[in-house]
Amino acid sequence: MKVFQASGKLTLDTAAAQLTTLPTLSQGELLEVNLSQISAADSSAVAVLLHWLRSARKQGAELCFSELTEGLAGLIRLYGVSTILPLK
C-alpha cells in the first residue's frame, strides 16, 4: 500500500490546485491518503476528497483516508458523506 501525505490548505482558494496532487495509481493499487497535515479546510475539502476517490476508481485503484483533522472530520459528518468516503 502506498501512502500519500496531503498537506496545506483544502479551501476554496486552493481546491483547484489540490485536485491534481493525487499521484497516478496502478490497476488494483491501494492508496492511503494521510490528512494529518491539512492546516485548513472548508466545504471545498469535501469536494476534493470526493474527486480524489473518483479519480482513483477511474484508474482501477482504491483509496482510503486516514488521520483526519478534527475540522475535516466535522465537515465530512456535516455533509453526510462519511459512508461514501472510505475512512481509516
Secondary structure per residue as TSV (DSSP state, phi and psi in degrees):
chain	resnum	aa	ss	phi	psi
A	1	M	-	360.0	132.5
A	2	K	E	-87.4	151.4
A	3	V	E	-120.4	131.0
A	4	F	E	-112.8	121.2
A	5	Q	E	-92.5	102.5
A	6	A	E	-75.8	145.1
A	7	S	E	-149.6	166.7
A	8	G	E	86.5	-151.9
A	9	K	E	-98.8	142.5
A	10	L	E	-118.4	78.9
A	11	T	S	-130.3	175.1
A	12	L	T	-54.6	-38.6
A	13	D	T	-69.5	-25.4
A	14	T	T	-114.4	-7.4
A	15	A	H	-57.2	-46.4
A	16	A	H	-59.1	-42.8
A	17	A	H	-69.2	-36.1
A	18	Q	H	-70.4	-25.2
A	19	L	T	-56.4	-31.7
A	20	T	T	-96.2	5.5
A	21	T	-	-83.9	-15.6
A	22	L	S	-66.3	132.6
A	23	P	-	-68.9	158.6
A	24	T	-	-68.2	139.1
A	25	L	-	-118.4	156.5
A	26	S	-	-96.4	156.4
A	27	Q	T	-51.9	128.6
A	28	G	T	81.5	-3.2
A	29	E	-	-74.4	149.2
A	30	L	E	-114.4	129.2
A	31	L	E	-119.9	128.6
A	32	E	E	-97.2	123.5
A	33	V	E	-100.3	108.1
A	34	N	E	-84.9	122.9
A	35	L	E	-107.4	14.3
A	36	S	E	-66.7	-21.2
A	37	Q	E	-99.8	15.0
A	38	I	E	-77.1	118.1
A	39	S	E	-88.0	-22.3
A	40	A	E	-156.2	145.1
A	41	A	E	-147.0	144.0
A	42	D	-	-132.5	-167.2
A	43	S	H	-58.6	-24.2
A	44	S	H	-63.1	-28.1
A	45	A	H	-60.8	-40.4
A	46	V	H	-62.2	-42.1
A	47	A	H	-62.4	-40.4
A	48	V	H	-64.2	-44.6
A	49	L	H	-61.8	-42.6
A	50	L	H	-64.6	-38.4
A	51	H	H	-63.2	-45.7
A	52	W	H	-59.3	-41.7
A	53	L	H	-62.1	-47.5
A	54	R	H	-62.4	-41.7
A	55	S	H	-61.7	-45.0
A	56	A	H	-61.8	-43.9
A	57	R	H	-66.6	-34.4
A	58	K	H	-64.1	-28.7
A	59	Q	T	-85.8	0.5
A	60	G	T	79.7	19.1
A	61	A	-	-114.6	171.9
A	62	E	E	-125.9	154.4
A	63	L	E	-140.5	160.6
A	64	C	E	-136.3	154.5
A	65	F	E	-107.0	134.1
A	66	S	E	-130.2	162.0
A	67	E	S	51.2	51.7
A	68	L	-	-66.6	140.9
A	69	T	-	-70.5	160.3
A	70	E	H	-59.2	-42.7
A	71	G	H	-64.2	-41.8
A	72	L	H	-68.3	-40.0
A	73	A	H	-61.9	-38.5
A	74	G	H	-64.8	-40.4
A	75	L	H	-64.5	-40.5
A	76	I	H	-63.1	-41.4
A	77	R	H	-67.1	-43.8
A	78	L	H	-57.9	-42.9
A	79	Y	T	-87.4	1.3
A	80	G	T	66.8	32.2
A	81	V	-	-109.9	13.9
A	82	S	T	-65.4	-24.0
A	83	T	T	-85.3	-16.0
A	84	I	T	-89.8	-41.4
A	85	L	S	-83.1	127.1
A	86	P	-	-74.7	102.9
A	87	L	B	-100.5	140.7
A	88	K	-	-108.2	360.0
